[in-house]
């Protein structure tokens, strides 16, 4: 296994659009390390496509599907419009309205032009407010935020740092109020503490960081006249979950010897959750949270399995191992196996214990989103946010029970413990010679093909069965990446958020970027990841056979290939490219009430700050993409929620620019000069009280 020491120093230029400081604190300089996936998986299209035409290719793809998973034949995604020609427009100008008619319902706003303002910029006619900031008290007894006198006890009762995923849930019986659930992904100590010394953090600083990680639940209230949304402090449902909160491990790996530690010989109790990125809501009223770059918190690794998960061989950036031995792999080798799962939280029960769902596998989960099968079983989709890693699906075996009875709720809280975990293999339908790594469309006018869900393991009430030769079921659930390697899953360009459309059932996957694609000995471009040195990313649209969530085969196409619309290597579902906004590095995705897909970006590389975009997925306007907002300097757009009358975004890591400190800030958002930069949640609404984009 290759050395995991940084190839480039943490203050150097990042190959993507993020600042080196963001890479340092958010993901432990993941892109400066050797690619963890060194498997030799061949892309199925490379094996088959060379000398075959389209029809022969599809017959061969179907044969691969049957051989790999004993499933039904692959169904292609169908023909697509030819590539639209690009027209010139002034750099930085917002696209004009499409002359063919009005924009799709929900997208009728004047697009925000690309910009670098140190502010949240919204369309003309829209207002905004900060809903809640890092450090604002939400629990009874928590003090007001004082950046000069931070304590772990205070932070445990205050809103956490670096909000990411957001969910807004109904609050029956409290008119005008909703329940906001947020992830607190990571901490950036240089922007939190005056005089912070990265080489010698204090115990108090480390314990504040522990308390600033995790999850937050806070009731919010709307002002029907203005559209503002504000937090309700000290509500009985408000809650903080931190890096020291006790969790229950459930599912097939619970109790495994691989999860047992000196502090927990049962392998069923874990303290805390780390690096929660995106998430999802369940139909039974809970929220799901993905533990993503957990590897960066653990020091002194030496095993091959640790290397596959990107766990370093030396000290960590935050030095937590100095204060708690569980973060030292050399002293507590199994603690790291207890992170990298999907966490389920019941936000309506502040006394409930959060659960880590091992049946969904262990990897760098961006999040997990749920749809139900025709007979009411849950299906969870999740991307592994790493260069050349995989797309997964879990299909539950038990049906959801409707109703609010205690029996129904207790039953539904077991739905993600039994079922089958799958990984995706994709096959292109174009000859390999037409996929040249430039992003040029193949002769049929679209990047598309078919694929199969390959079973990895099945969990039942009586035990679990592995479908991967040479691995036990426990090993599949704890070392899921290795299982994907063994069955030949398709290496993707950082699969992040995954969202099924509530209207069409199609599944959309954000693939943020992969500047290592086709570089050196790394995997070259394929039809599902068609650009070498891919710095802008793309959106995959997946259609499962007969639109069944439990299908084992699917068709797919690239719905959007991001970048400057003037670049021939971009594609917007065939929509005229002189009528769309530019977009780079799609990350989180969500649907609005009209069926439009909304995309937030992370690390945009087109000279503008990150932002939020809406795009039509159906009808004559399909592919029309419009920018709705941009975020401040150094920030990332996270956790988008689009309701009828309101849009919410989590503004994460504002001011996170290399060289910035508390004393020398790079941003003055959200409170202006002389105040500490603070991540926050922002609400946007129409000033006239109307619905968004209509």
CORPERA-V607061 format. One record per helix or strand of 2 or more residues. SS is the DSSP state (h for helix, s for strand). FROM is the first residue (numbers start at 1). TO is the last residue. If there is no record, write none. Layout:
ss:SS from:FROM to:TO
ss:SS from:FROM to:TO
This chain:
ss:h from:20 to:26
ss:h from:30 to:32
ss:h from:44 to:48
ss:h from:54 to:69
ss:s from:121 to:122
ss:s from:126 to:133
ss:h from:152 to:155
ss:s from:163 to:170
ss:s from:177 to:184
ss:h from:189 to:192
ss:h from:203 to:212
ss:s from:214 to:222
ss:s from:229 to:231
ss:s from:239 to:241
ss:s from:246 to:250
ss:h from:257 to:259
ss:s from:269 to:271
ss:s from:276 to:281
ss:s from:287 to:291
ss:h from:294 to:297
ss:h from:304 to:308
ss:h from:320 to:322
ss:h from:325 to:327
ss:h from:335 to:338
ss:s from:342 to:345
ss:s from:355 to:357
ss:h from:358 to:360
ss:s from:369 to:372
ss:s from:377 to:384
ss:s from:387 to:389
ss:s from:391 to:399
ss:h from:406 to:412
ss:h from:415 to:417
ss:s from:419 to:428
ss:h from:432 to:434
ss:s from:448 to:460
ss:s from:463 to:466
ss:h from:473 to:478
ss:h from:480 to:487
ss:s from:492 to:493
ss:s from:495 to:500
ss:s from:507 to:511
ss:s from:538 to:544
ss:h from:545 to:547
ss:s from:553 to:561
ss:s from:571 to:572
ss:h from:577 to:579
ss:s from:586 to:591
ss:s from:597 to:601
ss:s from:611 to:615
ss:s from:625 to:630
ss:s from:636 to:642
ss:s from:647 to:652
ss:s from:680 to:686
